[in-house]
Amino acid sequence: MAFELKVFISNRDSRCDECGEDLGKGAWIRLIQEKGALCLSCADLDHLVFLPSGDAALTRRARKYSTLSAVVLKWSRARKRYERQGLLVEEQGLEQAEQECLNDSEIRELQRQRRAEREKELDYQYIKQFAKGIRELYPHCPHQREQIITRHACQKYSGRVGRSAAAKQFDEKTIHLAVAAHIRHQETDYDKLLIMGYERWEAREQVDLKVKEIMAQWANIHGNRIKK
């Protein structure tokens, strides 16, 4: 591990062993074996500025651009150990690090915006094609019903069938499942059965025949096979 200069925040009243100044409690001191406790001025560290912990990228860069730096430590009574509070770095090094991080944040924001636009476009194309797939497989479904089914099935992050990996490839089975789910809720007593206390599988059994009948009515005139 590379050598690090260490500055300690004292938990008791302190005095500089070189200049004799009373530093009080919570003083920032440098411990040197031969000379004892030194204030930052006597330790030639008083020109440095403090960078609190919390931003790893900023800390790493500030250290990189500072010829001189020191880690700041404070004793934790609860954990019985010294814990890092931050870093003392040269002001110019900190300014350079801040500028780089600012540039990075701007770049990241631009990248995020571009990703959002791409995802929005992909979602638009995906939903459009999913609705088209429903209409092709179920040309006799009621007007605009494919749009309702698609919006429900393709809700982002919903975990519904329309967002599955298979659906992204417009697998016919996935479209059949989306249509079946819509019919089950909108064209049968399925929801009422659930409210009455039926188990999910029991309610599905009760409405299964009607779901299949309606799917057949909506299905392609060439008789596309409805996959289970």
N, C-alpha and C positions, 0 to 999 in steps of 0.2 A: 504494500500500500504506500502511495506517495506521501511524503512528509507534509504535514499541515500545521501552519501556525494556529494556535488556539488562544482564544480570548474567553475568559470566564466572567459570568455575571454573578457577583458574590451574593451570598445569602445573609451576610452579617456586615457590620461596620468594617470598613477597610481603610488602609493607609498606604500610600505609595512609599516603598522602601528606598526610593531614589530621591525624589523631591520633597518627601515628607508631608505632602498634602493629604489632609483628611478627605477621603472619598465618600464616606458615608455608606449606607446600606444599598445594595443593588448596583454597586460600581462595576464598571467594565475594566477588568485587569488582565494583565499578561503575567503569567507565572514563569519566572526564570530561576533556575536552581541556585545560581550563585548570588543573585540579587534579591530574590523574593518576589513580592508582588509589585508590579509597575503599572502606573496609569497609562492610558493609551498615548499620552503626549510623550512620556519618558520612554515608552516602548516604540516610538516612531511610527505609531499606527493611527494617530489622531487625524490624519488627512483622508482616511478611508471613510466610505459611507456604508450604512447598514442596509442590506437587502434581506428582508425576512424570508423564511422558508415558505414554500407553497407552490412556487412556479419552477418546476424542474428545468425547463428549457432556458428560462431567463437566468437561473442560477448557474447552469452549466456554461452558458455563453459569457456571463459576467466574469466568471472565474478565468475563462479562456483569454479574455481581453484585458485582464488585470495582471500586471507584472507581480504585484503584491496583493495577497488576500489572506484572510484569516477566518476560520470557522468560529462562530459564537456559540458557547455552550452554557447551559444552566442546570444546576442540580435539581432533580425532581425528587421531592421527599416521598411522594406516593410510589414511584417506581424504583427508588433507590439507585438512580443512575443519572449521568449527565445526558442531557438531550440537546440536540441541535436547535438553535433558535433562528439561525440564518447565517449570513456571510458578510464580512467586511470586505469591500472591494473598492478599487479606484473609481472615481466618479466617471472618468472618460470611458472606462471599460463597461460600466453599467449603462451609460448612455448608448454606446454602440450595441450592447446586447439588447436594450429596449427597442432600438430601431429595427434590428433584425427580427425580433419577435413580432413587432408591429407589422412589418412587411409580410411575415409569415401568416399572421392572422388575416391580413387582407387577401393573401393568396388563397388561404383556406376558405374564406368566405366566398370568393369567386368560384372556387372549385365546388363548394356546396351548392351554390346557385346553379352551376352548370349541371350538376348531378340531379338536382331537383327538376330542372327543365327536361332533362333526358327521361327521368322517371315519369314525369307528367305526360310526355309524349308517348312513352311506351305504354303507360296505363290507358291512354286514350285509344291507341291502336288496338291494344289487347281487348278492351271492352267492346270496341266497335266490331272486332272480328268474332268475339264470343256471341254477341247478339246476332250477328249474321249467321253463325253456326246454328243457333237455335231456330232461326227462321227457315234455314235450309232443311233441317231435320223435322221441323214441326211447322210446315207452311200453313196449316189450318188453325193454328193457335190464334186467339182473339187479337185484334189490332193493337199494336204497341205492347202487347204482353211480353214479348221478348226483351223489351227495354226494362220492364219491371223485374223480370227474372234475373237479367244481367246485373242490374244495380245491386240487387240483394246478394247474388252469388259472388260478385267481384269486389265487395267492400274490402278495402285494403286492410291487411292485418287481421281480418275477421276470422280467418281460419276456415271459412266456408269452402265448399267444394270448388268454387270458381277460382280460388287463389292457390289451388294445389299445383304441384309440378305438372301433373297430367293435363290440367286445364290450360296451362301455358302453351301446351302443344295442341290444344283444342281436340283432345281425345273425346270421341263421341260418347263414351261411357260417362265422362264427367258432365257433359251437357245433359245427358239423359237424367243423371242424378239431380242436377239443378232444377230441371223441369219437374221431376217427380216431387221434389221438396216443395216447390211452389204450389203445385196442384194439391198436395197433401194438406197444406195450410189454408189455401184459399178456396178450394173447391170441395172439400169434404168436412166432416165433423171431427176431424182429428184433434184440433185444439180443444174442443168441447169435451172430448173423451179424456184428455189429459187433466182438465179442470175437475172432471168428475172422479178422478182418482185412478184411472187406468194407468198401468205401466206403459212405458213407451212402446215396447214390443207388442203389447196387447192392442193398443190403439192402432198401431200400424197394420196389424193383422185385420182389424175391423174395416179399415178403409182401403186396403191393398187392391181389392178388385176394382173399386171405383177409380182409383188412381190409374190403374192400367187401362181401364176403358177410356178415360179422358185422354191419356197419352196416345192411345191408338187413334182416337178421333182427330187429334192434332197432328198426327204423324205424317210423314212424307207419303204422297199418293203412290209412290213406287214401292211402298212397304218396307221402309228401313226397319231393320230389326232392332227392337228395344232391348238393350243389354241390361241384365240384372246387376 
